[in-house]
């Protein structure tokens, strides 16, 4: 039985500046950087740690917000942000076992699995890279008018999602038994063929959100919240690398397509909501609340990307 240490390092930075321009105007700027590395000694095999991998993250978040008091009853918030998340996973020391160099030109060992025994070699998931950039621009208005507290606004966000995961990059043999292994008769070999090793995919989409909400104090002890939100996401396209789909599976042919989805699934993403709060005895000791809402979870790259980058011909 092998024992090893999984070590990790993380560096975190947070900086913020607040500036009061005038009695009615203020500005704040915030920046966060979070980076970490961890060594995974047994990711590919529980045998002696000859194929350790290094997982790394490099995340950055920046926000600029401008606050303007239009009048004693109206406040406007204008906000711009930038978000960059990056994750990688690579083999730490390639080419440790020449017998597992199924594709020598790729500089990474492959793997072998014998049914009923532990696998040897590298993980099937490396090398991996996932990088996403977001550029959100949003504006919110808070307006108090009589017994109404209105909030409305919207946002526009440009999203760039870049993924690369050359699954089974070094090749992977599966043997149904020890006898088959000794005879050199595998039941399966997995690995991208020469000419089909570029799994990099770059998705591009734009998200547009808008909302309005009214918190209406109908009576001193009775409040109603009513609102609606709309979340629209463009049908993602690709920046450089093509998107392929299979026509008439499983024996059809691959065909290049311009978008991720055959039709945009977000066209009807209307999110209505309503809620009430009631103080039945007017003594602020008892509260009765109820609410209803419909919420959508837009389909982003984390859900569909692997269908385009994980298996050749992608």
C-alpha positions in Angstrom: 0.0 0.0 0.0 1.4 3.4 -1.0 1.2 6.5 1.0 1.8 10.0 -0.2 1.0 13.6 0.6 -1.5 15.8 -1.3 -0.2 19.3 -0.8 -1.9 22.5 -1.7 -1.0 26.2 -1.7 -3.3 29.2 -2.0 -2.7 32.9 -2.3 -5.6 35.3 -1.8 -5.6 39.1 -2.4 -8.5 41.5 -1.8 -8.2 45.3 -2.4 -11.0 47.9 -2.2 -11.1 51.6 -2.5 -14.1 53.8 -1.6 -14.3 57.4 -2.8 -16.9 60.0 -2.0 -17.0 62.3 -5.0 -19.7 64.6 -3.5 -22.7 64.4 -1.2 -24.7 62.7 -4.0 -22.0 60.7 -5.8 -19.7 57.9 -4.6 -17.5 55.3 -6.2 -16.0 52.0 -5.1 -13.5 49.7 -6.8 -12.8 46.2 -5.7 -10.3 43.6 -6.9 -10.0 40.0 -5.8 -7.3 37.5 -6.9 -7.4 33.9 -5.8 -4.8 31.4 -7.0 -4.0 27.9 -5.8 -2.1 24.8 -6.7 -2.5 21.2 -5.5 -0.5 18.0 -6.3 -2.7 15.0 -6.8 -0.4 11.9 -6.4 -2.9 9.2 -7.1 -5.3 10.7 -9.7 -4.4 8.3 -12.4 -3.5 5.2 -10.4 -3.5 4.1 -6.8 -0.1 2.4 -7.4 3.2 4.1 -6.5 2.9 7.8 -7.3 4.7 7.9 -10.6 2.0 9.8 -12.4 1.1 12.8 -10.1 -0.8 15.7 -11.6 -0.9 19.3 -10.7 -4.3 21.1 -10.5 -4.2 24.9 -10.5 -6.7 27.7 -10.4 -6.2 31.4 -11.2 -9.3 33.4 -10.5 -9.7 37.2 -10.8 -12.7 39.4 -10.0 -12.9 43.2 -10.5 -15.9 45.6 -9.9 -16.4 49.3 -10.4 -19.7 50.7 -9.0 -20.9 54.3 -9.3 -23.7 55.4 -6.9 -25.7 58.6 -7.7 -28.4 60.0 -5.5 -30.8 61.6 -8.0 -33.2 62.9 -5.4 -34.1 62.0 -1.8 -36.3 59.2 -3.2 -34.3 58.0 -6.2 -30.9 56.2 -6.2 -29.1 54.9 -9.2 -26.3 52.3 -9.2 -24.1 51.7 -12.3 -21.8 48.8 -12.2 -19.1 47.2 -14.4 -17.3 44.0 -13.6 -14.7 41.7 -15.0 -14.5 38.0 -14.0 -11.8 35.6 -15.1 -11.7 32.0 -13.8 -9.1 29.6 -15.0 -8.5 25.9 -14.0 -5.8 23.6 -15.4 -4.8 20.0 -14.7 -1.5 18.6 -16.1 0.8 15.7 -15.5 3.6 16.8 -13.3 6.4 14.6 -14.7 5.6 13.1 -18.1 7.4 10.2 -19.8 8.2 8.2 -16.6 7.5 4.8 -18.1 8.5 4.3 -21.7 6.3 1.2 -22.0 3.2 3.4 -21.6 4.2 5.8 -24.4 1.5 4.8 -26.7 1.8 8.1 -28.5 5.4 9.1 -28.0 5.1 12.5 -29.8 2.5 13.7 -27.2 4.9 13.6 -24.3 2.5 11.9 -21.8 2.2 8.4 -20.6 -1.0 6.5 -21.3 -2.9 4.1 -19.0 -3.8 0.4 -18.6 -6.8 -1.1 -16.8 -7.2 -4.8 -16.0 -10.7 -5.7 -14.9 -10.6 -6.5 -11.2 -7.2 -4.9 -10.6 -5.9 -1.4 -10.1 -5.2 0.8 -13.1 -1.8 2.1 -13.9 -0.7 5.2 -15.8 -2.1 8.8 -16.0 -5.6 10.1 -15.5 -7.8 10.0 -18.6 -8.8 13.6 -18.0 -5.5 15.4 -18.4 -4.4 17.7 -19.8 -7.3 20.0 -19.0 -7.8 23.7 -19.3 -11.0 25.7 -18.6 -10.9 29.5 -18.8 -13.9 31.8 -18.7 -14.1 35.6 -19.1 -17.2 37.6 -18.2 -17.8 41.3 -18.8 -21.1 42.3 -17.0 -22.5 45.9 -17.3 -25.6 46.6 -15.1 -27.7 49.5 -13.9 -30.2 49.4 -11.0 -32.6 52.1 -9.9 -34.2 52.3 -6.4 -37.2 54.6 -6.3 -39.4 55.2 -3.2 -42.7 56.7 -4.0 -45.4 56.9 -1.3 -46.2 53.4 -0.1 -44.2 51.8 -3.0 -40.5 50.9 -3.0 -39.7 50.2 -6.7 -36.5 48.5 -8.0 -35.8 48.1 -11.6 -32.9 47.7 -13.9 -31.0 45.4 -16.2 -27.7 44.0 -17.3 -25.7 43.0 -20.3 -22.9 40.4 -20.0 -20.5 39.2 -22.6 -19.3 35.7 -21.9 -16.2 33.9 -23.3 -15.8 30.3 -22.4 -12.6 28.5 -23.6 -12.3 24.8 -22.8 -9.7 22.1 -23.7 -9.7 18.5 -22.4 -8.0 16.0 -24.5 -9.6 12.9 -22.9 -7.5 9.8 -23.1 -4.7 12.0 -24.5 -2.0 9.4 -23.9 -4.1 6.5 -24.8 -5.8 3.9 -22.6 -6.0 0.1 -22.9 -8.7 -2.0 -21.1 -8.2 -5.8 -20.7 -11.1 -7.9 -19.5 -8.8 -10.2 -17.4 -5.2 -10.8 -16.3 -5.0 -13.6 -18.9 -6.0 -11.2 -21.7 -3.4 -8.8 -20.5 -0.7 -11.4 -20.6 -1.8 -12.5 -24.0 -1.9 -8.9 -25.2 -5.6 -9.0 -26.3 -7.3 -5.8 -25.0 -11.1 -5.4 -25.3 -10.9 -1.6 -25.8 -8.4 1.1 -26.7 -9.3 4.7 -26.3 -7.3 7.7 -27.6 -7.7 10.5 -30.1 -6.3 9.6 -33.5 -3.6 11.7 -35.1 -5.2 14.7 -36.7 -8.1 14.7 -34.1 -6.2 15.9 -31.1 -7.3 19.5 -31.0 -10.1 19.6 -28.5 -9.9 23.3 -27.8 -13.4 25.0 -28.1 -14.2 28.6 -27.6 -17.8 29.5 -27.0 -19.2 33.0 -27.2 -22.6 34.2 -25.9 -24.3 37.4 -24.6 -26.7 37.4 -21.6 -29.3 40.2 -21.3 -31.4 40.5 -18.1 -34.1 42.9 -17.1 -36.3 43.1 -14.0 -38.8 45.3 -12.1 -40.1 44.8 -8.6 -42.5 46.7 -6.3 -42.6 46.3 -2.6 -46.0 47.8 -1.8 -47.0 48.6 1.8 -50.8 48.2 1.3 -51.4 48.8 5.0 -49.0 49.3 7.9 -49.2 45.6 8.8 -49.5 44.2 5.3 -46.9 44.3 2.5 -47.0 42.8 -1.0 -44.0 42.1 -3.2 -44.6 41.7 -7.0 -41.9 41.4 -9.6 -40.9 39.9 -12.9 -37.5 39.2 -14.5 -36.5 38.2 -18.0 -33.2 36.3 -18.6 -32.2 36.0 -22.3 -29.0 34.3 -23.5 -28.0 34.2 -27.1 -27.5 30.9 -28.8 -23.8 30.3 -28.3 -21.4 30.5 -31.3 -17.7 29.6 -31.6 -14.9 32.0 -32.1 -12.4 29.9 -34.1 -12.9 26.1 -33.7 -15.9 24.5 -35.4 -19.0 23.0 -33.8 -20.0 19.6 -35.0 -23.3 17.6 -34.7 -24.2 14.1 -35.6 -27.0 13.8 -38.2 -29.1 10.6 -37.9 -27.2 8.9 -35.1 -25.7 6.4 -34.5 -24.8 5.6 -38.2 -25.1 9.1 -39.6 -22.4 11.7 -40.4 -20.9 14.7 -38.7 -21.9 18.1 -39.9 -20.7 21.5 -38.9 -23.3 23.8 -37.3 -23.2 27.6 -36.5 -24.6 27.4 -32.9 -24.6 25.2 -29.9 -28.4 24.6 -29.8 -30.7 23.8 -32.7 -33.0 26.4 -31.3 -32.5 28.9 -28.5 -33.9 27.5 -25.2 -34.0 30.8 -23.3 -36.5 32.8 -25.4 -39.3 32.4 -22.8 -37.3 32.8 -19.6 -39.8 35.1 -17.8 -39.5 34.8 -14.0 -42.6 36.1 -12.2 -42.8 36.3 -8.4 -45.1 37.4 -5.7 -44.9 37.5 -2.0 -46.8 38.8 1.1 -45.9 39.7 4.6 -48.6 40.2 7.3 -48.5 41.3 10.9 -51.9 39.9 12.1 -51.8 41.4 15.7 -50.0 44.7 14.8 -47.5 44.2 17.6 -44.5 43.1 15.5 -44.3 39.8 17.3 -45.9 37.5 14.8 -45.4 37.5 11.0 -47.2 35.5 8.3 -45.3 35.2 5.0 -46.1 33.4 1.7 -44.6 33.6 -1.7 -44.5 32.1 -5.2 -42.0 32.3 -8.0 -40.8 30.7 -11.2 -37.1 30.7 -11.8 -35.0 29.6 -14.7 -31.4 28.3 -14.7 -30.0 29.3 -18.1 -28.0 26.6 -19.8 -24.4 27.8 -19.9 -21.1 26.3 -21.1 -20.6 24.2 -17.9 -23.6 22.1 -19.1 -23.0 21.7 -22.8 -19.2 22.2 -23.4 -18.1 18.6 -22.7 -20.4 17.4 -25.5 -18.2 19.4 -27.9 -14.7 19.0 -26.6 -14.4 15.6 -24.8 -14.6 13.0 -27.6 -13.2 13.3 -31.1 -14.2 14.3 -33.7 -15.6 16.9 -31.3 
